[in-house]
Amino acid sequence: MAGMSVCSFFNLSLFILLCIPDVSVSKLRIIQYPRNMEVLKGDSITLLCFMPEEQHVQFVRWYRSEGETKRYIYSDKPSGTEQNHPRVTWVDKNKTINFSIRITNVTNDETGTYYCVNEGEELDTGTQSGNGTFLNVRGLTILQTAKPLKIQEGEAVTLNCFLSNTFFTGPLKWHKVDGKQRELLISEDTTEKKTSASQVSWAEHINQRDKSIRITNATINDTGVYYCEKYRSTGELIAAGSGSQLNVSGNVFITGPLRRVKADSFVTLTCQVNSFSMPTLIWLKDGQPLSS
Protein backbone atom coordinates (compact mmCIF):
# COMPACT_ATOMS: atom_id res chain seq x y z
CA MET A 1 0.00 0.00 0.00
CA ALA A 2 2.65 2.44 -1.10
CA GLY A 3 1.79 6.10 -0.93
CA MET A 4 -0.56 5.58 1.97
CA SER A 5 -0.85 8.05 4.88
CA VAL A 6 -2.02 7.18 8.36
CA CYS A 7 -4.00 9.95 10.06
CA SER A 8 -5.85 9.86 13.36
CA PHE A 9 -7.51 12.25 15.80
CA PHE A 10 -6.83 11.88 19.49
CA ASN A 11 -7.40 13.90 22.65
CA LEU A 12 -4.50 15.48 24.57
CA SER A 13 -6.59 18.11 26.33
CA LEU A 14 -7.04 19.63 22.85
CA PHE A 15 -7.76 17.86 19.57
CA ILE A 16 -4.53 17.31 17.71
CA LEU A 17 -4.18 15.84 14.22
CA LEU A 18 -1.51 13.16 13.90
CA CYS A 19 -0.64 12.49 10.30
CA ILE A 20 2.22 10.17 9.35
CA PRO A 21 2.77 10.96 5.68
CA ASP A 22 3.91 8.74 2.78
CA VAL A 23 6.92 7.08 4.50
CA SER A 24 6.68 3.50 3.26
CA VAL A 25 3.98 2.71 5.78
CA SER A 26 4.14 -0.98 4.85
CA LYS A 27 7.53 -1.07 6.60
CA LEU A 28 6.31 0.75 9.71
CA ARG A 29 5.20 -2.17 11.82
CA ILE A 30 4.37 -0.15 14.98
CA ILE A 31 4.13 3.64 15.02
CA GLN A 32 4.71 5.44 18.35
CA TYR A 33 4.79 9.22 18.35
CA PRO A 34 6.22 11.49 19.73
CA ARG A 35 9.43 10.14 21.21
CA ASN A 36 9.23 12.44 24.28
CA MET A 37 6.24 13.79 26.23
CA GLU A 38 5.71 15.75 29.45
CA VAL A 39 2.74 15.75 31.80
CA LEU A 40 1.98 17.42 35.12
CA LYS A 41 1.45 15.21 38.13
CA GLY A 42 -2.27 14.53 38.55
CA ASP A 43 -3.15 15.24 34.91
CA SER A 44 -4.08 12.72 32.20
CA ILE A 45 -2.02 11.72 29.17
CA THR A 46 -2.57 9.74 25.94
CA LEU A 47 0.27 7.53 24.68
CA LEU A 48 -0.05 6.88 20.94
CA CYS A 49 0.36 3.56 19.16
CA PHE A 50 -0.79 2.80 15.58
CA MET A 51 -0.38 -0.35 13.47
CA PRO A 52 -1.06 -0.41 9.71
CA GLU A 53 -4.15 -2.40 8.80
CA GLU A 54 -2.34 -4.79 6.45
CA GLN A 55 -0.20 -6.33 9.20
CA HIS A 56 -1.47 -9.16 11.37
CA VAL A 57 -2.06 -7.86 14.88
CA GLN A 58 -2.19 -10.80 17.29
CA PHE A 59 -1.71 -9.63 20.85
CA VAL A 60 -0.94 -6.01 21.83
CA ARG A 61 0.61 -5.27 25.21
CA TRP A 62 2.05 -2.12 26.81
CA TYR A 63 5.20 -2.06 28.95
CA ARG A 64 7.13 0.63 30.83
CA SER A 65 10.91 0.53 30.95
CA GLU A 66 12.71 2.00 33.96
CA GLY A 67 16.40 1.52 33.25
CA GLU A 68 16.86 -2.24 32.90
CA THR A 69 13.48 -3.00 34.48
CA LYS A 70 10.57 -3.85 32.20
CA ARG A 71 7.16 -3.51 33.86
CA TYR A 72 3.88 -4.80 32.41
CA ILE A 73 1.24 -2.05 32.07
CA TYR A 74 -1.81 -3.06 30.06
CA SER A 75 -3.42 -5.47 27.57
CA ASP A 76 -6.69 -7.23 26.82
CA LYS A 77 -5.52 -10.45 28.45
CA PRO A 78 -3.02 -10.21 31.33
CA SER A 79 -1.14 -13.48 31.77
CA GLY A 80 -0.16 -15.27 34.96
CA THR A 81 0.18 -12.85 37.88
CA GLU A 82 0.05 -9.74 35.67
CA GLN A 83 -2.50 -7.06 36.51
CA ASN A 84 -3.65 -4.19 34.34
CA HIS A 85 -2.79 -0.72 35.57
CA PRO A 86 -5.97 0.55 37.29
CA ARG A 87 -5.78 4.01 35.70
CA VAL A 88 -5.11 2.90 32.12
CA THR A 89 -7.73 2.43 29.38
CA TRP A 90 -7.74 1.94 25.62
CA VAL A 91 -8.42 5.12 23.67
CA ASP A 92 -10.25 3.15 20.94
CA LYS A 93 -12.31 0.25 22.29
CA ASN A 94 -12.84 -1.14 18.77
CA LYS A 95 -9.13 -1.46 18.03
CA THR A 96 -8.10 -1.93 14.38
CA ILE A 97 -5.13 0.37 13.83
CA ASN A 98 -5.31 2.53 16.98
CA PHE A 99 -3.86 0.84 20.08
CA SER A 100 -3.22 4.03 22.06
CA ILE A 101 -3.77 4.11 25.84
CA ARG A 102 -4.78 6.84 28.26
CA ILE A 103 -3.40 7.22 31.80
CA THR A 104 -5.39 9.33 34.27
CA ASN A 105 -4.19 11.04 37.47
CA VAL A 106 -0.52 10.49 36.57
CA THR A 107 1.98 10.12 39.44
CA ASN A 108 5.74 10.74 39.64
CA ASP A 109 6.34 6.96 39.67
CA GLU A 110 5.02 6.74 36.12
CA THR A 111 8.03 8.50 34.59
CA GLY A 112 9.67 6.11 32.11
CA THR A 113 9.71 4.87 28.51
CA TYR A 114 6.49 3.21 27.32
CA TYR A 115 6.53 0.54 24.61
CA CYS A 116 3.61 -0.68 22.51
CA VAL A 117 4.31 -4.33 21.62
CA ASN A 118 2.62 -6.68 19.14
CA GLU A 119 3.36 -10.16 20.45
CA GLY A 120 2.70 -13.50 18.79
CA GLU A 121 0.35 -16.09 20.21
CA GLU A 122 3.38 -17.46 22.01
CA LEU A 123 4.63 -14.49 24.01
CA ASP A 124 8.26 -15.23 23.10
CA THR A 125 7.73 -15.41 19.33
CA GLY A 126 6.88 -12.93 16.62
CA THR A 127 7.31 -9.90 18.87
CA GLN A 128 7.29 -6.44 17.26
CA SER A 129 7.86 -3.32 19.39
CA GLY A 130 7.48 0.39 18.80
CA ASN A 131 10.40 2.76 19.32
CA GLY A 132 8.97 3.84 22.67
CA THR A 133 7.75 7.13 24.14
CA PHE A 134 9.57 8.66 27.08
CA LEU A 135 7.10 10.19 29.54
CA ASN A 136 8.40 12.76 32.00
CA VAL A 137 6.05 13.50 34.91
CA ARG A 138 6.60 16.94 36.38
CA GLY A 139 5.86 17.32 40.07
CA LEU A 140 5.81 20.38 42.29
CA THR A 141 8.03 21.05 45.30
CA ILE A 142 7.34 23.89 47.75
CA LEU A 143 10.23 25.19 49.84
CA GLN A 144 9.68 27.03 53.13
CA THR A 145 12.03 28.27 55.84
CA ALA A 146 12.85 25.26 58.02
CA LYS A 147 14.36 27.13 60.98
CA PRO A 148 11.82 28.49 63.53
CA LEU A 149 11.35 32.25 63.39
CA LYS A 150 11.27 34.31 66.62
CA ILE A 151 10.04 37.88 66.87
CA GLN A 152 8.63 40.25 69.49
CA GLU A 153 5.10 41.58 69.60
CA GLY A 154 4.64 44.57 67.29
CA GLU A 155 7.39 43.50 64.89
CA ALA A 156 7.02 42.42 61.26
CA VAL A 157 8.20 39.16 59.67
CA THR A 158 8.42 37.65 56.17
CA LEU A 159 7.52 33.98 55.71
CA ASN A 160 9.25 32.57 52.63
CA CYS A 161 7.70 30.24 50.06
CA PHE A 162 9.31 29.22 46.75
CA LEU A 163 7.84 26.92 44.07
CA SER A 164 10.02 24.56 42.02
CA ASN A 165 8.06 25.50 38.88
CA THR A 166 5.04 27.48 37.70
CA PHE A 167 3.52 24.87 35.36
CA PHE A 168 0.53 24.13 37.59
CA THR A 169 -2.55 26.33 37.38
CA GLY A 170 -4.81 27.12 40.32
CA PRO A 171 -4.53 29.31 43.44
CA LEU A 172 -1.81 29.31 46.07
CA LYS A 173 -2.94 29.67 49.68
CA TRP A 174 -1.35 30.20 53.08
CA HIS A 175 -2.82 28.52 56.17
CA LYS A 176 -1.88 28.85 59.83
CA VAL A 177 -2.21 25.85 62.16
CA ASP A 178 -2.32 26.37 65.91
CA GLY A 179 -3.20 23.22 67.79
CA LYS A 180 -6.29 21.80 66.09
CA GLN A 181 -7.32 25.13 64.58
CA ARG A 182 -6.59 25.80 60.90
CA GLU A 183 -7.00 29.33 59.54
CA LEU A 184 -6.83 30.70 56.02
CA LEU A 185 -4.46 33.67 55.94
CA ILE A 186 -4.37 34.68 52.30
CA SER A 187 -5.28 33.18 48.90
CA GLU A 188 -4.70 33.95 45.24
CA ASP A 189 -8.39 33.15 44.84
CA THR A 190 -9.69 36.61 45.61
CA THR A 191 -13.25 35.31 46.05
CA GLU A 192 -12.20 33.27 49.06
CA LYS A 193 -12.66 34.91 52.45
CA LYS A 194 -9.80 34.58 54.92
CA THR A 195 -10.56 33.35 58.44
CA SER A 196 -7.57 34.84 60.27
CA ALA A 197 -7.41 38.37 61.72
CA SER A 198 -3.63 38.57 61.21
CA GLN A 199 -2.30 41.52 59.24
CA VAL A 200 -1.04 39.53 56.26
CA SER A 201 -0.10 40.66 52.75
CA TRP A 202 1.90 39.30 49.84
CA ALA A 203 5.59 40.14 50.16
CA GLU A 204 7.55 41.85 47.41
CA HIS A 205 8.17 38.88 45.12
CA ILE A 206 11.50 38.47 43.32
CA ASN A 207 9.99 36.21 40.58
CA GLN A 208 6.87 34.21 39.73
CA ARG A 209 7.99 31.27 41.86
CA ASP A 210 8.20 33.45 44.98
CA LYS A 211 4.97 33.25 47.00
CA SER A 212 6.23 34.72 50.30
CA ILE A 213 3.98 36.68 52.67
CA ARG A 214 4.55 39.39 55.28
CA ILE A 215 2.92 39.75 58.70
CA THR A 216 3.00 43.23 60.25
CA ASN A 217 2.38 44.32 63.84
CA ALA A 218 2.51 40.72 65.05
CA THR A 219 0.87 39.61 68.30
CA ILE A 220 1.27 36.46 70.37
CA ASN A 221 -1.85 35.18 68.62
CA ASP A 222 0.26 34.89 65.46
CA THR A 223 2.33 32.11 67.05
CA GLY A 224 1.84 28.89 65.06
CA VAL A 225 2.93 26.87 62.03
CA TYR A 226 2.38 28.43 58.60
CA TYR A 227 1.86 26.32 55.45
CA CYS A 228 2.24 27.42 51.84
CA GLU A 229 -0.06 25.25 49.67
CA LYS A 230 -0.84 24.96 45.95
CA TYR A 231 -4.33 23.93 44.80
CA ARG A 232 -6.05 23.11 41.52
CA SER A 233 -8.97 25.28 40.47
CA THR A 234 -11.19 22.33 41.47
CA GLY A 235 -9.97 22.65 45.07
CA GLU A 236 -7.69 19.60 45.02
CA LEU A 237 -4.39 20.04 46.90
CA ILE A 238 -1.38 19.65 44.57
CA ALA A 239 1.52 20.22 46.97
CA ALA A 240 2.29 21.76 50.36
CA GLY A 241 5.40 23.08 52.05
CA SER A 242 6.75 21.51 55.22
CA GLY A 243 5.59 24.48 57.28
CA SER A 244 7.37 27.37 59.03
CA GLN A 245 7.16 27.77 62.81
CA LEU A 246 6.65 31.34 64.01
CA ASN A 247 7.05 32.20 67.70
CA VAL A 248 5.96 35.65 68.85
CA SER A 249 7.18 36.66 72.30
CA GLY A 250 5.09 39.05 74.34
CA ASN A 251 6.50 42.33 75.62
CA VAL A 252 7.13 42.67 79.36
CA PHE A 253 5.40 45.46 81.28
CA ILE A 254 6.32 46.46 84.89
CA THR A 255 4.09 48.80 86.84
CA GLY A 256 4.61 50.24 90.31
CA PRO A 257 4.00 53.34 92.44
CA LEU A 258 3.26 56.50 90.50
CA ARG A 259 5.25 58.67 92.96
CA ARG A 260 8.10 58.53 95.45
CA VAL A 261 7.70 56.25 98.48
CA LYS A 262 9.05 56.55 101.98
CA ALA A 263 11.93 54.43 103.25
CA ASP A 264 10.96 51.25 105.14
CA SER A 265 7.50 51.19 103.50
CA PHE A 266 6.09 48.29 101.41
CA VAL A 267 6.04 48.65 97.61
CA THR A 268 4.23 46.44 95.07
CA LEU A 269 5.75 46.05 91.58
CA THR A 270 3.67 44.20 89.01
CA CYS A 271 5.16 42.32 86.04
CA GLN A 272 2.91 41.47 83.10
CA VAL A 273 3.85 39.48 79.99
CA ASN A 274 1.67 38.07 77.20
CA SER A 275 2.60 34.48 76.42
CA PHE A 276 0.99 31.19 75.39
CA SER A 277 3.22 29.28 77.81
CA MET A 278 4.36 30.14 81.32
CA PRO A 279 7.64 32.05 80.96
CA THR A 280 10.54 31.94 83.39
CA LEU A 281 10.70 35.28 85.21
CA ILE A 282 13.67 36.72 87.07
CA TRP A 283 13.61 40.02 88.94
CA LEU A 284 16.68 42.20 88.55
CA LYS A 285 17.73 45.43 90.25
CA ASP A 286 20.24 47.52 88.33
CA GLY A 287 20.94 44.45 86.22
CA GLN A 288 21.63 42.19 89.21
CA PRO A 289 19.30 39.39 90.45
CA LEU A 290 17.36 40.28 93.59
CA SER A 291 17.93 38.16 96.69
CA SER A 292 15.10 35.97 97.95
C-alpha positions in Angstrom: 0.0 0.0 0.0 2.7 2.4 -1.1 1.8 6.1 -0.9 -0.6 5.6 2.0 -0.8 8.0 4.9 -2.0 7.2 8.4 -4.0 9.9 10.1 -5.9 9.9 13.4 -7.5 12.3 15.8 -6.8 11.9 19.5 -7.4 13.9 22.6 -4.5 15.5 24.6 -6.6 18.1 26.3 -7.0 19.6 22.8 -7.8 17.9 19.6 -4.5 17.3 17.7 -4.2 15.8 14.2 -1.5 13.2 13.9 -0.6 12.5 10.3 2.2 10.2 9.3 2.8 11.0 5.7 3.9 8.7 2.8 6.9 7.1 4.5 6.7 3.5 3.3 4.0 2.7 5.8 4.1 -1.0 4.8 7.5 -1.1 6.6 6.3 0.8 9.7 5.2 -2.2 11.8 4.4 -0.1 15.0 4.1 3.6 15.0 4.7 5.4 18.3 4.8 9.2 18.4 6.2 11.5 19.7 9.4 10.1 21.2 9.2 12.4 24.3 6.2 13.8 26.2 5.7 15.7 29.4 2.7 15.8 31.8 2.0 17.4 35.1 1.5 15.2 38.1 -2.3 14.5 38.5 -3.2 15.2 34.9 -4.1 12.7 32.2 -2.0 11.7 29.2 -2.6 9.7 25.9 0.3 7.5 24.7 0.0 6.9 20.9 0.4 3.6 19.2 -0.8 2.8 15.6 -0.4 -0.4 13.5 -1.1 -0.4 9.7 -4.2 -2.4 8.8 -2.3 -4.8 6.5 -0.2 -6.3 9.2 -1.5 -9.2 11.4 -2.1 -7.9 14.9 -2.2 -10.8 17.3 -1.7 -9.6 20.9 -0.9 -6.0 21.8 0.6 -5.3 25.2 2.1 -2.1 26.8 5.2 -2.1 29.0 7.1 0.6 30.8 10.9 0.5 30.9 12.7 2.0 34.0 16.4 1.5 33.3 16.9 -2.2 32.9 13.5 -3.0 34.5 10.6 -3.9 32.2 7.2 -3.5 33.9 3.9 -4.8 32.4 1.2 -2.0 32.1 -1.8 -3.1 30.1 -3.4 -5.5 27.6 -6.7 -7.2 26.8 -5.5 -10.5 28.4 -3.0 -10.2 31.3 -1.1 -13.5 31.8 -0.2 -15.3 35.0 0.2 -12.9 37.9 0.0 -9.7 35.7 -2.5 -7.1 36.5 -3.6 -4.2 34.3 -2.8 -0.7 35.6 -6.0 0.6 37.3 -5.8 4.0 35.7 -5.1 2.9 32.1 -7.7 2.4 29.4 -7.7 1.9 25.6 -8.4 5.1 23.7 -10.2 3.2 20.9 -12.3 0.3 22.3 -12.8 -1.1 18.8 -9.1 -1.5 18.0 -8.1 -1.9 14.4 -5.1 0.4 13.8 -5.3 2.5 17.0 -3.9 0.8 20.1 -3.2 4.0 22.1 -3.8 4.1 25.8 -4.8 6.8 28.3 -3.4 7.2 31.8 -5.4 9.3 34.3 -4.2 11.0 37.5 -0.5 10.5 36.6 2.0 10.1 39.4 5.7 10.7 39.6 6.3 7.0 39.7 5.0 6.7 36.1 8.0 8.5 34.6 9.7 6.1 32.1 9.7 4.9 28.5 6.5 3.2 27.3 6.5 0.5 24.6 3.6 -0.7 22.5 4.3 -4.3 21.6 2.6 -6.7 19.1 3.4 -10.2 20.4 2.7 -13.5 18.8 0.3 -16.1 20.2 3.4 -17.5 22.0 4.6 -14.5 24.0 8.3 -15.2 23.1 7.7 -15.4 19.3 6.9 -12.9 16.6 7.3 -9.9 18.9 7.3 -6.4 17.3 7.9 -3.3 19.4 7.5 0.4 18.8 10.4 2.8 19.3 9.0 3.8 22.7 7.8 7.1 24.1 9.6 8.7 27.1 7.1 10.2 29.5 8.4 12.8 32.0 6.1 13.5 34.9 6.6 16.9 36.4 5.9 17.3 40.1 5.8 20.4 42.3 8.0 21.1 45.3 7.3 23.9 47.7 10.2 25.2 49.8 9.7 27.0 53.1 12.0 28.3 55.8 12.8 25.3 58.0 14.4 27.1 61.0 11.8 28.5 63.5 11.3 32.2 63.4 11.3 34.3 66.6 10.0 37.9 66.9 8.6 40.2 69.5 5.1 41.6 69.6 4.6 44.6 67.3 7.4 43.5 64.9 7.0 42.4 61.3 8.2 39.2 59.7 8.4 37.7 56.2 7.5 34.0 55.7 9.2 32.6 52.6 7.7 30.2 50.1 9.3 29.2 46.7 7.8 26.9 44.1 10.0 24.6 42.0 8.1 25.5 38.9 5.0 27.5 37.7 3.5 24.9 35.4 0.5 24.1 37.6 -2.6 26.3 37.4 -4.8 27.1 40.3 -4.5 29.3 43.4 -1.8 29.3 46.1 -2.9 29.7 49.7 -1.4 30.2 53.1 -2.8 28.5 56.2 -1.9 28.8 59.8 -2.2 25.8 62.2 -2.3 26.4 65.9 -3.2 23.2 67.8 -6.3 21.8 66.1 -7.3 25.1 64.6 -6.6 25.8 60.9 -7.0 29.3 59.5 -6.8 30.7 56.0 -4.5 33.7 55.9 -4.4 34.7 52.3 -5.3 33.2 48.9 -4.7 33.9 45.2 -8.4 33.2 44.8 -9.7 36.6 45.6 -13.3 35.3 46.0 -12.2 33.3 49.1 -12.7 34.9 52.5 -9.8 34.6 54.9 -10.6 33.4 58.4 -7.6 34.8 60.3 -7.4 38.4 61.7 -3.6 38.6 61.2 -2.3 41.5 59.2 -1.0 39.5 56.3 -0.1 40.7 52.8 1.9 39.3 49.8 5.6 40.1 50.2 7.6 41.8 47.4 8.2 38.9 45.1 11.5 38.5 43.3 10.0 36.2 40.6 6.9 34.2 39.7 8.0 31.3 41.9 8.2 33.5 45.0 5.0 33.3 47.0 6.2 34.7 50.3 4.0 36.7 52.7 4.6 39.4 55.3 2.9 39.8 58.7 3.0 43.2 60.3 2.4 44.3 63.8 2.5 40.7 65.1 0.9 39.6 68.3 1.3 36.5 70.4 -1.9 35.2 68.6 0.3 34.9 65.5 2.3 32.1 67.0 1.8 28.9 65.1 2.9 26.9 62.0 2.4 28.4 58.6 1.9 26.3 55.5 2.2 27.4 51.8 -0.1 25.2 49.7 -0.8 25.0 45.9 -4.3 23.9 44.8 -6.0 23.1 41.5 -9.0 25.3 40.5 -11.2 22.3 41.5 -10.0 22.7 45.1 -7.7 19.6 45.0 -4.4 20.0 46.9 -1.4 19.6 44.6 1.5 20.2 47.0 2.3 21.8 50.4 5.4 23.1 52.0 6.8 21.5 55.2 5.6 24.5 57.3 7.4 27.4 59.0 7.2 27.8 62.8 6.6 31.3 64.0 7.0 32.2 67.7 6.0 35.6 68.9 7.2 36.7 72.3 5.1 39.0 74.3 6.5 42.3 75.6 7.1 42.7 79.4 5.4 45.5 81.3 6.3 46.5 84.9 4.1 48.8 86.8 4.6 50.2 90.3 4.0 53.3 92.4 3.3 56.5 90.5 5.2 58.7 93.0 8.1 58.5 95.4 7.7 56.3 98.5 9.0 56.5 102.0 11.9 54.4 103.2 11.0 51.3 105.1 7.5 51.2 103.5 6.1 48.3 101.4 6.0 48.7 97.6 4.2 46.4 95.1 5.7 46.1 91.6 3.7 44.2 89.0 5.2 42.3 86.0 2.9 41.5 83.1 3.9 39.5 80.0 1.7 38.1 77.2 2.6 34.5 76.4 1.0 31.2 75.4 3.2 29.3 77.8 4.4 30.1 81.3 7.6 32.1 81.0 10.5 31.9 83.4 10.7 35.3 85.2 13.7 36.7 87.1 13.6 40.0 88.9 16.7 42.2 88.5 17.7 45.4 90.2 20.2 47.5 88.3 20.9 44.5 86.2 21.6 42.2 89.2 19.3 39.4 90.4 17.4 40.3 93.6 17.9 38.2 96.7 15.1 36.0 98.0 
